[in-house]
């Protein structure tokens, strides 16, 4: 099990810059981590830019501060960093109250290992 505490951002409609979210915390199971590693390998093999893993906010125990509120959907976006050629992952979704895009800072897939 990997627990992540990351900076989050929300981009409300009409906003030029994203607004920071006070806090985002979630847990990924070993199975989800294995899926992310497999996705990283596939992206590298096929020279693809990104892939998404749909996750249930309750299953990953997503805790997000009140300044954002609940999300209507959650996905883990995996992409390959141009600089390091390593897989990066971050949480993406939409705020339930107004459908604004929400996302977390990215971390390396391999950094998810406890």
N, C-alpha and C positions, 0 to 999 in steps of 0.2 A: 504494500500500500504506500503510495506517495502522497504526501500532503503538500499543497502549494498555497502560499500566501503571496499574492502578486498585486501590483498596482493595476488599477482598471481605469478605463476611459469610456465616456459616453459622448456621442456626437448628435445632440438634438438638432432637429430640422431648423435650418436658417443660421446655425452656428458656424462661424468660420473655423474655429479651433475646437478640438475635443475638450471636454470638461473632465477633470480627474474625479474618480470614484474613490471614496475614502478607503475602502478595503474589499478584497475578494479572497475567499478561501474555498478550496475544494480538495477532494481526495480522489485519486485515481487508483483503481485496483491493479493488481499485477497483470490481469488479462488485458485491461485497457492499455497499460504500458506496453505490453507485447504487441498489441495492434498498432500502436504509434510507431514502434520500432520497425514493424513490417511495412508500414506506410512510408517511412523514411527510405527504406531499401527500395521499394517500388518506384518512388520518385526519382531516386538516383539512377536506377536501371533504365527507366523509360524516359528520362530527361523531361519529366513533367514538373509543373511549377507548384502545385498545391493539391492537397487532398483533405477531405473533411470526415470526421468521425462524429456522428450524432450521439449525444449523451443526454441522460435524464438528470435534471438539476437535483432531484431528490436522491437519486442513486449516488451521485458524486458528492453529496452533502454540501452543495453550493451554499455558501453564506456570503451575502453581498450587503453592503451597508445601506442604510435607509436613504442616503442621498441618491441612490439609484432606484432601489426597489426591485421587485421580482422580474425575472426574465421570462419571455414567452417561448423562447427556444434556446438551446445550447448546443454548440458544436465545438470540437477541438480542431483547429486548423493546423495542419502540418505543412511546412514549406522548407525548402533548402536555402540556407543562407548563401548569398553570392560570395561573401568574403571567406567563410570557413568551409563551405560545401558540407555542412552538417545540418541535420534536421532541427528545426525550431518548431515549437508548438505554443499556441495560445488559445484561450477560450474566446469564442465569439458568440454573439446572440443579439437579441433585441429586447429593449425595455418593454415590459408588458403595458405600462401606462400610455406610451405614445409611439411605440415601435421604433424608437431611436436605436441606431447601432451601438452596441456595447462590446468592448474587447479588453483583454488583459495584455500586459506586456508579455513578450515571448521569452521562453526559456528553452535551452537545448534539450532535445528528447533524452539524451544520455544523462542529463542532470537530474532527471526524475527518479533515478535509482536512489534508494535509501542507503 
